Amino acid sequence: MNLPFPIRQECPPGACVCDRDRLLADPVADIRVLRLTKEEEKRLIARLENLASLDDLRRMQERLQAQLGIVVRILPSDNEVRTTRGIFIQLDEQPGLCRKTRSAIPAAIRRSFDNRPEIVYALLNERDLLAGA
């Protein structure tokens, strides 16, 4: 298949469940996620680890969805949030998204939360969880 951009190399057999081959075989499939090569993934992870604010996080979410079709959902737990582990970070199911990438993106966002707790406070305040504090 001749694509106008470089795509991610396939994972070793049995190491991933990304359905890359099925995605490439479908002529109407959204293959934007395959643009995320290993080098680009490293740059993305580094960028996510260095978020400056909640607005920066929201811009990155928008860019991920617009450029790669990756939907990242970030919601505080309905219960008590005592640490960043109480914040729910999930990527929507998507063919072509590598298992390692699916876990690396939330981990990078959590590291950013650990480095800049003000992002977490702003995220919680977005839902009025800290309005009375």
N, C-alpha and C positions, 0 to 999 in steps of 0.2 A: 504494500500500500504506500503510495507516494503522498506524504503530508507536507504542507508548506512550513512546518516547524519541527524541531527535534522533539522526540517523545521519550518518555521514561523507559529505561530498559526493563525487560520483564524480570520478575523475581524468580529465584530458583524454584523448580517444581515442588509443590507441597509446602512451601514456606509462606505462601500468601493466598488469600481468597479474593483477590481484587477483580477477577473476571476480565482481565485485560484483553484476552483473546476474543472473548464474546463481544466486548465493546468494539474492538477493531473490525470484527466481522459484520457488525450492524451498520449499514450505510447511512442511517438516519440518527445514529446515536450521538450524544453530546460527548465529544472526546476532548473537551478543553482540559479536563483534569490530567490528561496524559502529558500536557505541557510542563507539568511539575517534575522536572528531571531531578536527579539526586543533588546536583549542584544548586538548582533553584530551591529545592527543599531546604538545604542548609541555610541559604540566604533568608528564606521565609522564617525559619525557626529562630535565627538570630534576630530578625526584625521583631518577631512576636515576644521574644525575651526582653526586649528593650522598649516596651510600650511606655509612653510618657503620660498618658491620661486616658480617661474613659472615652473621650472623643477620638483619640488615636485608635483605641481598640475598636470602636464602632466603624471607623474608616477602614480598618484592616478587614473587618467582617464583610463590609460592602465590597471591597476589592476582591476578596477571596471568592465571593459569590459571583461578581461580575466577570472576573477574568478566568476563574477555574471551575465555577459552578459548585464550589464547596460551601455548604451552609453550616455555619458554626452557631450553635445555640448556647447562650450563657445566661443562666438563671440562678438566683439564690434559692436555697432550699426553702420549702414552706415552713420548715421547723426552724430551730435556732441555728444561726451561723456563727460559730466560734472561731473557725479557722478558714483558710481558703479551700479546704476540703469540703466545706459546706456549700460551695458554689458548684452548680451543675454545669459542666462543659461537655457538649456532645456535638459530634458531626453527623449530619444526616447520612443515611445509607446512600452510597453512590458507587456504581460500577466503575472500576478503574482506579479507585482510591486505595492505595496500598495500606496494608494492615499497620505497618510501622508508622506511616504518615498519620493514620487515624489516631494513633496514640501519642505521637510526637507533638502535634499541634496543641492539644489540651495541656500537655506537660509544659510546653513553652509558655503558654498563657499563665499557668499556675506559677511558674518561676517569676514571671513578670509581676504577678500579684504579690508574691513574697518580697520582691525588691521594692515595689511601690504600693504599699497598703492603701494609699489614698485612692487608687483606682477601685479597690474593693469597696471602700467607703462610699464613693460616688455611685458605684453599681448598686449597692444596698439602698442608698438614698433615692435612687431612681424609682424604686418601688415603695418609697416612704417607710422603709424599715428603720431608718434612723431619725425620722421626723421629730420624735419626742425626745431625742437625746440632746 
